[in-house]
Amino acid sequence: MDLTLDGLTVVTDGRTLVDDLSLKAGDGQVVGLVGPNGSGKSTALRCVYRALRPTAGVVRVGGDDLSRWPVRRSAQTIAAATQDAAVDLDFTVAEVVALGRAPHLRGNRPLSARERDLCDRMMDLLDVRHLAGRGVLTLSGGERQRVFLARALVQEPRILVLDEPTNHLDVRHQVGLLSLLRDLERTVLVVLHDLNLAAAACDRLGVLAGGRLVAGGDPAEILTPRLIHDVFGVTATVVRHPGTGVPQLLYSMKGP
């Protein structure tokens, strides 16, 4: 299912956080948003998972105006794992993951055998099944991040929205997660700060600065030394990964 941001604008307290952003993630594509802190990436995502209403513009899902959908339908179609995801009570990991089925349940219906198996498989996939009986508040940041990702996948969304999903993860779990995104066959819109990970994981990138889209396209086309300098203010050499051919950035510690 494709996802389109059509002229998205968000103004808060007189500040324009996102300015006329238009971007499309085609069915099954992994599209990354990159840019400096405060460039509007997370704000744009909040409009997609309906935590924020845009001031202007439209989020379209499969061509439909998302704002016209019932909330339950949105939750059945779009799952999000965000930087500020949290739980206030010390639910077990298994209970938190099972909450991903909430949009699909009516009343107090218990999980079916298929749904329980789905929860187990997603916990296996995110390497948290051995934590199933632990209280989520006792976990490390990286463990908790993987639990919230498992919960999002248990929703069985058509569209997955991820805000810095590699935050707190060690290298093994970073690589594993980004490989998973490539294999999911779902539409993914993901914010990443690590440009090398973004280049390896994403089919297309949108580069934001000051709330506006300043470049978009294939990572190999847009991740140039000039763009890195102009947008991020650092000097970088772009090389090709010897195994995959994707662009990788080598930063100069001397500055521009």
Backbone as CSV, one residue per row, in Angstrom:
resi,resn,N_x,N_y,N_z,CA_x,CA_y,CA_z,C_x,C_y,C_z
1,MET,0.854,-1.188,0.000,0.000,0.000,0.000,0.892,1.240,0.000
2,ASP,0.620,2.166,-0.924,1.490,3.338,-1.012,1.072,4.416,-0.019
3,LEU,2.040,5.239,0.337,1.865,6.330,1.284,2.377,7.607,0.630
4,THR,1.561,8.657,0.672,1.940,9.925,0.055,1.748,11.072,1.013
5,LEU,2.767,11.884,1.170,2.651,13.155,1.876,2.506,14.222,0.806
6,ASP,1.374,14.914,0.817,1.023,15.835,-0.260,0.931,17.258,0.283
7,GLY,2.014,18.026,0.113,2.026,19.419,0.551,1.869,19.582,2.044
8,LEU,2.461,18.679,2.815,2.286,18.668,4.267,2.960,19.887,4.898
9,THR,2.208,20.597,5.716,2.724,21.760,6.432,2.245,21.697,7.880
10,VAL,3.156,21.949,8.802,2.815,21.987,10.223,3.362,23.280,10.803
11,VAL,2.464,24.104,11.370,2.842,25.358,12.018,2.395,25.279,13.470
12,THR,3.321,25.502,14.393,3.021,25.469,15.823,3.611,26.698,16.494
13,ASP,2.771,27.421,17.230,3.211,28.630,17.938,3.956,29.586,17.014
14,GLY,3.450,29.720,15.805,4.040,30.644,14.848,5.281,30.134,14.147
15,ARG,5.734,28.915,14.489,6.920,28.333,13.857,6.494,27.279,12.850
16,THR,7.076,27.323,11.671,6.795,26.327,10.643,7.768,25.176,10.817
17,LEU,7.249,24.046,11.279,8.088,22.874,11.542,8.261,22.014,10.298
18,VAL,7.215,21.928,9.494,7.258,21.224,8.211,6.629,22.147,7.180
19,ASP,7.307,22.305,6.052,6.908,23.324,5.085,6.692,22.716,3.703
20,ASP,5.421,22.465,3.365,5.034,22.029,2.018,5.799,20.767,1.586
21,LEU,5.778,19.760,2.447,6.520,18.521,2.204,5.701,17.561,1.348
22,SER,6.244,17.176,0.226,5.618,16.181,-0.647,6.599,15.041,-0.865
23,LEU,6.132,13.828,-0.582,6.998,12.654,-0.623,6.121,11.431,-0.796
24,LYS,6.617,10.449,-1.548,5.838,9.227,-1.740,6.676,8.004,-1.420
25,ALA,6.059,7.065,-0.701,6.632,5.738,-0.483,5.736,4.750,-1.198
26,GLY,6.267,4.129,-2.238,5.480,3.182,-3.010,5.253,1.890,-2.249
27,ASP,4.323,1.116,-2.713,3.975,-0.150,-2.068,5.217,-1.020,-1.903
28,GLY,5.541,-1.371,-0.656,6.678,-2.235,-0.380,8.020,-1.538,-0.333
29,GLN,8.054,-0.239,-0.539,9.327,0.484,-0.498,9.716,0.860,0.924
30,VAL,11.030,0.939,1.154,11.568,1.496,2.394,12.102,2.886,2.057
31,VAL,11.459,3.895,2.617,11.837,5.283,2.345,12.317,5.917,3.650
32,GLY,13.496,6.501,3.602,14.088,7.103,4.782,14.001,8.613,4.762
33,LEU,13.779,9.200,5.927,13.880,10.642,6.106,15.146,10.921,6.902
34,VAL,16.002,11.769,6.358,17.243,12.137,7.027,17.345,13.653,7.040
35,GLY,18.153,14.148,7.973,18.346,15.590,8.065,18.841,15.953,9.443
36,PRO,19.274,17.197,9.634,19.777,17.633,10.939,18.677,17.607,11.988
37,ASN,19.076,17.703,13.247,18.105,17.834,14.329,17.214,19.049,14.076
38,GLY,15.928,18.885,14.336,14.995,19.996,14.179,14.575,20.273,12.756
39,SER,14.848,19.343,11.832,14.513,19.590,10.426,13.093,19.185,10.070
40,GLY,12.341,18.613,11.013,10.937,18.291,10.749,10.641,16.830,10.508
41,LYS,11.624,15.961,10.662,11.438,14.544,10.341,10.393,13.888,11.245
42,SER,10.589,14.001,12.548,9.659,13.367,13.490,8.273,13.999,13.409
43,THR,8.225,15.305,13.173,6.930,15.979,13.041,6.159,15.423,11.854
44,ALA,6.840,15.191,10.746,6.175,14.609,9.581,5.633,13.216,9.900
45,LEU,6.422,12.418,10.621,5.950,11.080,10.987,4.708,11.156,11.867
46,ARG,4.663,12.100,12.786,3.508,12.205,13.686,2.213,12.451,12.906
47,CYS,2.329,13.136,11.790,1.146,13.339,10.951,0.699,12.029,10.316
48,VAL,1.641,11.146,10.014,1.308,9.883,9.365,0.604,8.945,10.336
49,TYR,1.084,8.876,11.595,0.397,7.981,12.525,-0.635,8.735,13.377
50,ARG,-1.003,9.921,12.936,-2.153,10.677,13.416,-2.017,11.130,14.867
51,ALA,-0.792,11.333,15.314,-0.586,11.957,16.608,-0.640,13.474,16.490
52,LEU,-0.620,13.969,15.247,-0.589,15.398,14.979,-1.394,15.666,13.717
53,ARG,-2.199,16.714,13.754,-2.972,17.102,12.580,-2.204,18.177,11.807
54,PRO,-1.929,17.947,10.524,-1.186,18.963,9.771,-1.985,20.253,9.632
55,THR,-1.271,21.371,9.561,-1.908,22.663,9.338,-2.454,22.755,7.925
56,ALA,-1.737,22.163,6.996,-2.168,22.132,5.599,-1.597,20.875,4.965
57,GLY,-2.163,20.505,3.826,-1.700,19.318,3.129,-2.432,18.069,3.604
58,VAL,-2.119,16.966,2.941,-2.849,15.723,3.159,-1.877,14.558,3.224
59,VAL,-2.169,13.623,4.122,-1.511,12.322,4.114,-2.462,11.359,3.402
60,ARG,-1.973,10.723,2.346,-2.811,9.794,1.585,-2.273,8.371,1.737
61,VAL,-3.189,7.452,1.954,-2.864,6.028,2.050,-3.664,5.301,0.983
62,GLY,-2.959,4.684,0.040,-3.651,4.044,-1.068,-4.516,5.013,-1.841
63,GLY,-4.130,6.283,-1.861,-4.889,7.307,-2.573,-5.955,7.983,-1.738
64,ASP,-6.290,7.433,-0.551,-7.337,8.002,0.304,-6.760,9.038,1.258
65,ASP,-7.569,10.041,1.571,-7.216,11.026,2.585,-7.294,10.341,3.950
66,LEU,-6.140,10.188,4.619,-6.091,9.454,5.876,-6.985,10.081,6.941
67,SER,-7.149,11.397,6.920,-7.940,12.070,7.947,-9.402,11.663,7.902
68,ARG,-9.850,11.082,6.806,-11.248,10.662,6.680,-11.461,9.224,7.164
69,TRP,-10.385,8.541,7.489,-10.509,7.159,7.958,-10.906,7.123,9.430
70,PRO,-11.705,6.131,9.834,-11.898,5.899,11.269,-10.570,5.558,11.929
71,VAL,-10.427,5.919,13.206,-9.173,5.692,13.912,-8.819,4.204,13.938
72,ARG,-9.817,3.343,14.124,-9.543,1.905,14.164,-8.942,1.429,12.835
73,ARG,-9.476,1.903,11.735,-8.938,1.490,10.439,-7.492,1.959,10.278
74,SER,-7.206,3.190,10.731,-5.830,3.685,10.668,-4.898,2.788,11.470
75,ALA,-5.340,2.420,12.685,-4.497,1.604,13.556,-4.309,0.203,13.020
76,GLN,-5.262,-0.290,12.254,-5.114,-1.611,11.649,-4.184,-1.575,10.444
77,THR,-4.006,-0.401,9.857,-3.223,-0.256,8.620,-1.829,0.281,8.871
78,ILE,-1.687,1.177,9.845,-0.422,1.863,10.108,0.026,1.569,11.532
79,ALA,1.255,1.081,11.674,1.841,0.872,13.003,3.062,1.771,13.127
80,ALA,3.288,2.258,14.336,4.411,3.163,14.575,5.219,2.708,15.778
81,ALA,6.527,2.860,15.670,7.434,2.712,16.807,8.212,4.022,16.885
82,THR,8.032,4.733,17.977,8.540,6.097,18.076,9.649,6.215,19.105
83,GLN,10.347,7.346,19.068,11.431,7.585,20.019,10.925,7.663,21.453
84,ASP,9.706,8.187,21.620,9.186,8.414,22.963,8.206,7.338,23.401
85,ALA,8.224,6.169,22.727,7.344,5.080,23.128,7.654,4.678,24.567
86,ALA,6.603,4.507,25.357,6.815,4.185,26.768,5.576,3.505,27.323
87,VAL,5.741,2.838,28.418,4.609,2.304,29.186,4.769,2.785,30.621
88,ASP,3.642,3.106,31.251,3.681,3.640,32.613,3.662,2.540,33.661
89,LEU,3.137,1.366,33.308,3.039,0.259,34.242,4.003,-0.843,33.817
90,ASP,4.418,-1.637,34.754,5.430,-2.660,34.466,4.781,-3.928,33.918
91,PHE,4.189,-3.794,32.709,3.678,-4.964,32.019,4.841,-5.874,31.648
92,THR,4.544,-7.150,31.474,5.576,-8.033,30.972,5.799,-7.765,29.490
93,VAL,6.932,-8.217,28.996,7.231,-8.074,27.575,6.142,-8.732,26.733
94,ALA,5.719,-9.929,27.113,4.679,-10.635,26.357,3.388,-9.824,26.321
95,GLU,3.044,-9.172,27.426,1.819,-8.366,27.466,1.942,-7.141,26.573
96,VAL,3.101,-6.493,26.585,3.292,-5.312,25.744,3.205,-5.688,24.272
97,VAL,3.846,-6.766,23.882,3.805,-7.195,22.484,2.369,-7.526,22.078
98,ALA,1.622,-8.199,22.950,0.236,-8.571,22.646,-0.657,-7.352,22.444
99,LEU,-0.280,-6.198,23.020,-1.069,-4.974,22.830,-1.135,-4.568,21.360
100,GLY,-0.194,-5.057,20.563,-0.250,-4.772,19.138,-1.498,-5.310,18.463
101,ARG,-2.168,-6.265,19.074,-3.395,-6.816,18.493,-4.627,-5.979,18.843
102,ALA,-4.485,-4.988,19.722,-5.637,-4.219,20.204,-6.508,-3.639,19.082
103,PRO,-5.942,-3.083,18.006,-6.812,-2.528,16.966,-7.691,-3.570,16.270
104,HIS,-7.332,-4.843,16.404,-8.060,-5.902,15.710,-9.068,-6.618,16.610
105,LEU,-9.065,-6.284,17.909,-9.914,-6.992,18.867,-11.180,-6.194,19.155
106,ARG,-12.233,-6.902,19.484,-13.488,-6.291,19.903,-13.772,-6.714,21.336
107,GLY,-14.094,-5.740,22.180,-14.414,-6.056,23.558,-13.245,-6.703,24.273
108,ASN,-13.542,-7.737,25.047,-12.517,-8.428,25.826,-12.125,-9.762,25.200
109,ARG,-12.285,-9.885,23.894,-11.956,-11.148,23.250,-10.488,-11.486,23.467
110,PRO,-10.187,-12.698,23.931,-8.781,-13.082,24.119,-8.108,-13.327,22.770
111,LEU,-6.789,-13.366,22.791,-6.050,-13.658,21.566,-6.361,-15.069,21.095
112,SER,-6.466,-15.209,19.792,-6.645,-16.536,19.214,-5.316,-17.275,19.214
113,ALA,-5.357,-18.555,18.895,-4.125,-19.334,18.800,-3.206,-18.748,17.733
114,ARG,-3.783,-18.298,16.613,-2.964,-17.686,15.554,-2.295,-16.425,16.056
115,GLU,-3.020,-15.617,16.831,-2.455,-14.367,17.329,-1.367,-14.620,18.371
116,ARG,-1.558,-15.612,19.209,-0.515,-15.951,20.184,0.743,-16.432,19.469
117,ASP,0.548,-17.218,18.414,1.697,-17.675,17.634,2.382,-16.495,16.940
118,LEU,1.584,-15.539,16.449,2.136,-14.346,15.815,3.010,-13.574,16.804
119,CYS,2.519,-13.408,18.034,3.300,-12.711,19.060,4.622,-13.428,19.317
120,ASP,4.572,-14.751,19.411,5.802,-15.522,19.645,6.781,-15.343,18.487
121,ARG,6.259,-15.378,17.263,7.145,-15.261,16.095,7.793,-13.886,16.019
122,MET,7.031,-12.839,16.328,7.600,-11.486,16.281,8.620,-11.275,17.402
123,MET,8.369,-11.878,18.574,9.367,-11.800,19.645,10.635,-12.541,19.247
124,ASP,10.488,-13.671,18.574,11.664,-14.377,18.061,12.412,-13.513,17.053
125,LEU,11.654,-12.878,16.162,12.246,-12.089,15.088,13.052,-10.915,15.638
126,LEU,12.568,-10.321,16.723,13.262,-9.174,17.335,14.143,-9.586,18.504
127,ASP,14.328,-10.883,18.695,15.237,-11.411,19.713,14.855,-10.947,21.125
128,VAL,13.553,-11.038,21.445,13.118,-10.668,22.799,12.265,-11.762,23.446
129,ARG,12.133,-12.915,22.795,11.259,-13.931,23.372,11.794,-14.434,24.715
130,HIS,13.115,-14.454,24.867,13.677,-14.884,26.140,13.372,-13.908,27.273
131,LEU,12.852,-12.711,26.912,12.487,-11.699,27.906,10.990,-11.683,28.182
132,ALA,10.243,-12.613,27.624,8.777,-12.546,27.627,8.179,-12.341,29.006
133,GLY,8.757,-12.941,30.031,8.209,-12.837,31.379,8.747,-11.679,32.185
134,ARG,9.702,-10.934,31.624,10.304,-9.802,32.338,9.390,-8.585,32.295
135,GLY,9.437,-7.774,33.346,8.747,-6.496,33.317,9.451,-5.549,32.368
136,VAL,8.681,-4.842,31.539,9.300,-4.020,30.501,10.107,-2.872,31.106
137,LEU,9.739,-2.429,32.307,10.479,-1.331,32.937,11.844,-1.764,33.451
138,THR,12.099,-3.067,33.489,13.399,-3.558,33.953,14.397,-3.707,32.813
139,LEU,13.962,-3.456,31.591,14.801,-3.719,30.422,15.747,-2.556,30.138
140,SER,16.810,-2.867,29.410,17.693,-1.817,28.910,16.975,-1.057,27.788
141,GLY,17.540,0.076,27.406,16.940,0.862,26.327,16.834,0.089,25.030
142,GLY,17.890,-0.649,24.685,17.877,-1.416,23.444,16.870,-2.550,23.475
143,GLU,16.776,-3.230,24.623,15.799,-4.315,24.750,14.381,-3.776,24.628
144,ARG,14.140,-2.658,25.273,12.801,-2.067,25.221,12.456,-1.633,23.800
145,GLN,13.445,-1.089,23.104,13.223,-0.670,21.713,12.791,-1.849,20.856
146,ARG,13.410,-2.993,21.056,13.064,-4.176,20.267,11.683,-4.702,20.627
147,VAL,11.294,-4.555,21.883,9.945,-4.957,22.301,8.894,-4.105,21.593
148,PHE,9.116,-2.794,21.533,8.150,-1.917,20.880,8.088,-2.188,19.372
149,LEU,9.202,-2.563,18.783,9.196,-2.932,17.371,8.409,-4.219,17.149
150,ALA,8.569,-5.181,18.061,7.788,-6.418,17.965,6.302,-6.119,18.088
151,ARG,5.946,-5.219,19.007,4.538,-4.847,19.162,3.982,-4.243,17.875
152,ALA,4.774,-3.385,17.214,4.319,-2.779,15.963,4.092,-3.831,14.886
153,LEU,4.978,-4.814,14.798,4.829,-5.850,13.781,3.639,-6.753,14.065
154,VAL,3.318,-6.947,15.336,2.163,-7.769,15.711,0.856,-7.129,15.230
155,GLN,0.855,-5.833,15.004,-0.331,-5.184,14.431,-0.612,-5.657,13.007
156,GLU,0.361,-6.276,12.364,0.251,-6.686,10.961,-0.136,-5.501,10.068
157,PRO,0.634,-4.411,10.173,0.282,-3.212,9.403,0.660,-3.363,7.938
158,ARG,-0.012,-2.590,7.115,0.414,-2.466,5.721,1.519,-1.428,5.596
159,ILE,1.530,-0.467,6.532,2.513,0.612,6.535,3.150,0.676,7.914
160,LEU,4.475,0.758,7.944,5.226,0.797,9.193,5.965,2.126,9.265
161,VAL,5.764,2.849,10.369,6.382,4.157,10.567,7.340,4.049,11.747
162,LEU,8.605,4.343,11.513,9.630,4.130,12.530,10.451,5.405,12.713
163,ASP,10.549,5.849,13.968,11.329,7.046,14.277,12.578,6.626,15.037
164,GLU,13.711,6.682,14.374,14.994,6.285,14.951,14.939,4.885,15.575
165,PRO,14.578,3.868,14.782,14.430,2.523,15.356,15.737,1.891,15.808
166,THR,16.880,2.398,15.314,18.165,1.835,15.719,18.719,2.491,16.977
167,ASN,18.000,3.498,17.489,18.435,4.160,18.713,18.532,3.146,19.851
168,HIS,19.637,3.145,20.575,19.916,2.249,21.712,20.338,0.840,21.290
169,LEU,20.244,0.496,20.015,20.556,-0.874,19.620,22.059,-1.042,19.411
170,ASP,22.564,-2.221,19.771,23.961,-2.525,19.471,24.096,-2.832,17.983
171,VAL,25.332,-2.992,17.524,25.584,-3.136,16.089,24.863,-4.354,15.514
172,ARG,24.900,-5.472,16.229,24.255,-6.682,15.713,22.766,-6.467,15.502
173,HIS,22.112,-5.826,16.462,20.675,-5.633,16.338,20.337,-4.510,15.357
174,GLN,21.227,-3.531,15.190,21.024,-2.527,14.150,21.003,-3.177,12.770
175,VAL,22.027,-3.975,12.505,22.125,-4.627,11.195,20.957,-5.588,11.002
176,GLY,20.611,-6.339,12.047,19.502,-7.273,11.939,18.190,-6.574,11.657
177,LEU,17.942,-5.442,12.333,16.694,-4.714,12.125,16.600,-4.171,10.705
178,LEU,17.678,-3.568,10.220,17.626,-2.973,8.895,17.533,-4.043,7.809
179,SER,18.119,-5.205,8.045,17.919,-6.328,7.116,16.468,-6.766,7.135
180,LEU,15.858,-6.759,8.322,14.453,-7.126,8.448,13.564,-6.175,7.651
181,LEU,13.838,-4.879,7.718,13.032,-3.910,6.983,13.036,-4.205,5.493
182,ARG,14.184,-4.656,4.997,14.281,-4.974,3.571,13.445,-6.200,3.209
183,ASP,13.246,-7.088,4.183,12.573,-8.353,3.906,11.086,-8.343,4.224
184,LEU,10.579,-7.279,4.830,9.202,-7.288,5.330,8.144,-7.253,4.237
185,GLU,8.484,-6.688,3.087,7.524,-6.502,1.996,6.347,-5.648,2.451
186,ARG,6.649,-4.651,3.274,5.677,-3.653,3.685,6.214,-2.274,3.316
187,THR,5.324,-1.321,3.226,5.753,0.053,3.017,6.286,0.584,4.340
188,VAL,7.504,1.132,4.313,8.157,1.610,5.536,8.604,3.051,5.335
189,LEU,8.231,3.912,6.278,8.759,5.273,6.334,9.549,5.371,7.627
190,VAL,10.843,5.641,7.519,11.725,5.540,8.672,12.628,6.759,8.771
191,VAL,12.762,7.296,9.966,13.725,8.355,10.249,14.998,7.714,10.774
192,LEU,16.123,8.074,10.162,17.424,7.569,10.598,18.412,8.730,10.636
193,HIS,19.239,8.757,11.669,20.302,9.762,11.737,21.594,9.257,11.112
194,ASP,21.819,7.966,11.152,23.035,7.397,10.593,22.868,7.269,9.075
195,LEU,23.580,8.110,8.339,23.415,8.141,6.884,23.903,6.855,6.229
196,ASN,24.902,6.212,6.812,25.378,4.959,6.234,24.338,3.850,6.380
197,LEU,23.681,3.787,7.530,22.606,2.821,7.708,21.441,3.157,6.781
198,ALA,21.140,4.436,6.650,20.037,4.844,5.772,20.315,4.449,4.324
199,ALA,21.549,4.651,3.880,21.905,4.299,2.506,21.784,2.805,2.268
200,ALA,22.137,2.008,3.280,22.101,0.554,3.136,20.684,0.002,3.196
201,ALA,19.802,0.641,3.974,18.487,0.063,4.233,17.386,0.576,3.325
202,CYS,17.544,1.774,2.770,16.415,2.451,2.124,16.488,2.390,0.596
203,ASP,15.326,2.238,-0.007,15.220,2.323,-1.468,15.355,3.763,-1.932
204,ARG,14.770,4.683,-1.150,14.823,6.104,-1.477,15.017,6.889,-0.192
205,LEU,15.591,8.087,-0.330,15.775,8.975,0.800,15.140,10.328,0.507
206,GLY,14.596,10.936,1.551,14.181,12.323,1.505,15.025,13.085,2.501
207,VAL,15.715,14.131,2.040,16.587,14.923,2.903,15.852,16.201,3.280
208,LEU,15.679,16.417,4.593,14.985,17.594,5.083,15.960,18.570,5.733
209,ALA,15.674,19.835,5.553,16.427,20.900,6.233,15.467,22.055,6.427
210,GLY,15.376,22.537,7.649,14.474,23.647,7.916,13.032,23.361,7.595
211,GLY,12.638,22.092,7.712,11.252,21.710,7.453,10.920,21.477,6.002
212,ARG,11.866,21.689,5.110,11.603,21.528,3.679,12.395,20.352,3.109
213,LEU,11.851,19.755,2.069,12.555,18.707,1.351,13.557,19.359,0.411
214,VAL,14.849,19.075,0.640,15.876,19.696,-0.199,16.447,18.721,-1.218
215,ALA,16.208,17.430,-1.037,16.656,16.432,-2.013,15.865,15.155,-1.780
216,GLY,15.665,14.414,-2.844,14.965,13.145,-2.727,15.333,12.237,-3.883
217,GLY,15.431,10.942,-3.593,15.746,9.996,-4.648,16.573,8.837,-4.141
218,ASP,17.219,8.162,-5.065,18.074,7.027,-4.744,19.255,7.496,-3.900
219,PRO,19.594,6.742,-2.836,20.722,7.168,-1.987,22.004,7.412,-2.771
220,ALA,22.260,6.597,-3.788,23.489,6.748,-4.558,23.524,8.060,-5.330
221,GLU,22.356,8.601,-5.634,22.282,9.831,-6.407,22.376,11.077,-5.534
222,ILE,21.795,11.004,-4.334,21.675,12.248,-3.565,22.708,12.404,-2.456
223,LEU,23.323,11.302,-2.007,24.323,11.422,-0.940,25.666,11.799,-1.540
224,THR,25.828,13.080,-1.807,27.043,13.611,-2.402,27.789,14.460,-1.361
225,PRO,29.094,14.633,-1.544,29.840,15.492,-0.609,29.251,16.895,-0.486
226,ARG,28.777,17.447,-1.611,28.216,18.804,-1.552,26.952,18.840,-0.695
227,LEU,26.053,17.865,-0.899,24.827,17.849,-0.099,25.147,17.666,1.379
228,ILE,26.065,16.757,1.686,26.420,16.516,3.089,26.969,17.795,3.723
229,HIS,27.778,18.513,2.965,28.345,19.768,3.478,27.262,20.820,3.661
230,ASP,26.397,20.972,2.631,25.400,22.040,2.666,24.335,21.792,3.732
231,VAL,23.926,20.536,3.915,22.818,20.234,4.821,23.299,19.967,6.242
232,PHE,24.386,19.209,6.374,24.839,18.783,7.694,26.045,19.563,8.209
233,GLY,26.689,20.329,7.323,27.805,21.157,7.754,29.069,20.392,8.052
234,VAL,29.252,19.232,7.437,30.468,18.446,7.640,31.051,18.050,6.286
235,THR,32.320,17.701,6.321,33.007,17.252,5.120,33.029,15.732,5.105
236,ALA,32.654,15.152,3.980,32.612,13.701,3.875,33.111,13.260,2.508
237,THR,33.766,12.103,2.506,34.130,11.429,1.266,33.156,10.282,1.068
238,VAL,32.639,10.156,-0.137,31.674,9.101,-0.437,32.393,7.978,-1.176
239,VAL,32.288,6.767,-0.627,32.877,5.593,-1.262,31.778,4.554,-1.451
240,ARG,32.043,3.547,-2.258,31.095,2.463,-2.471,31.449,1.284,-1.574
241,HIS,30.431,0.724,-0.949,30.652,-0.467,-0.141,31.151,-1.581,-1.050
242,PRO,32.251,-2.242,-0.709,32.829,-3.241,-1.621,31.921,-4.446,-1.863
243,GLY,30.997,-4.722,-0.942,30.120,-5.872,-1.129,28.807,-5.543,-1.785
244,THR,28.204,-4.404,-1.401,26.859,-4.069,-1.876,26.832,-2.947,-2.904
245,GLY,27.877,-2.140,-2.933,27.909,-1.017,-3.868,27.166,0.215,-3.390
246,VAL,26.519,0.163,-2.215,25.777,1.331,-1.737,26.764,2.382,-1.239
247,PRO,26.392,3.669,-1.305,27.317,4.714,-0.848,27.537,4.655,0.653
248,GLN,28.766,4.870,1.062,29.123,4.956,2.472,29.957,6.217,2.659
249,LEU,29.731,6.885,3.782,30.351,8.182,4.016,31.502,8.054,5.012
250,LEU,32.620,8.653,4.671,33.772,8.750,5.559,33.925,10.215,5.930
251,TYR,33.756,10.519,7.220,33.732,11.900,7.669,35.122,12.400,8.041
252,SER,35.356,13.663,7.724,36.586,14.329,8.129,36.387,14.959,9.498
253,MET,37.304,14.683,10.422,37.202,15.256,11.763,37.738,16.682,11.805
254,LYS,38.270,17.172,10.678,38.836,18.532,10.652,37.782,19.579,10.366
255,GLY,36.574,19.141,9.990,35.519,20.090,9.698,35.620,20.606,8.285
256,PRO,34.619,21.411,7.859,34.602,21.908,6.485,35.689,22.946,6.237
